[in-house]
Amino acid sequence: MSTLRFDDRVAVVTGGGRGLGREYALLLASKGAKVVVNDPGGSLTGDGADAAPAQSVVDEIVAAGGQAVAAIDSVATPEGGQAIIDTAVEQFGRVDILIHNAGTVRRASLKEMSHDDFEAVLDVHLRGAFHVVRPAFPLMCEAGYGRVVLTSSIGGLYGNHQVANYAAAKAGILGLCNVVALEGAGDGVLCNAIVPGAVTRMAEGLDTSAYPPMGANLVAPAVGWLAHESCSVTGEFFVAIAGRIARAVVAESPGVYQPTWTVEQVGEQIDAIRDLSEPVIFPVVPDGHADHIRYSFARAAQGVRS
């Protein structure tokens, strides 16, 4: 098996100063990538700033013979996102890989969550993704090459208690991933989402004593492959947790067609409507949106109750 390397590739890793992002940055650098380690060094809730986390990772990479620079701008603003990508271009001439990993947590029940806490988390996770994708994407398209890895969450797929802000942001990431994949397909730009599970500082306050090994090192290889030129998929979502790597999909039941419906009939048919024994999946690329519509229209055109 040949060794996959990133020689001469330029990677930007947001949230790269600690946890998962640190592991991604170190892995890519160890395989030859030039890395922009972005991290403003704030607290878990996003407050404060500290240049040390990003610089520490840079120092570790340089000490090992690699190339890296720190960028302490925040992804939470368009200006910050632009500055991060500008750092890659100014220091290394381009950007080939973008891994958006930056994240914060502000926990509260839905009954009690403040608007400020909702917006602050979306600013980093979801808007932050757009703030770095927006300036990087045209550069990648112009170069005819790019790898974008966006970070979703089990919370984005299935929800969780006391994190409506986080769940909404991570679900939104999946929609953004789809569009980047669709619009980048013709220019050699691939985009996938990672759904990671690891014990990092985001697990503070949780009882992890019964967890199996769940280090960031068990997630990084999946992200590394998605960021590599040999990556052969786009518009897909990958779970990586405790040594398990899997694909997550949006699936539909075949459904039930009738030319007309009443409220009562929906209730009568609900079991058949919900039957996922033969799931229908529409790949995002090349045209999942239109495939979905064509499938539904074809059922109507058949004019047969099912």
Secondary structure, 3 states (H helix, E strand, C coil): CCCCCCCCCEEEEECCCCHHHHHHHHHHHHCCCEEEEECCCCCCCCCCCCCHHHHHHHHHHHHCCCEEEEECCCCCCHHHHHHHHHHHHHHHCCCCEEEECCCCCCCECCCCCCHHHHHHHHHHHHHHHHHHHHHHHHHHHHHCCEEEEEECCHHHHHCCCCEHHHHHHHHHHHHHHHHHHHHHHHHCEEEEEEEEECCCHHHCCCCCCCCCCCCHHHCHHHHHHHCCCCCCCCCCEEEEECCEEEEECCCECCCCCCCCCCHHHHHHHHHHHCCCCCCECCCCCCCHHHHHHHHHHHHHHHCCCC
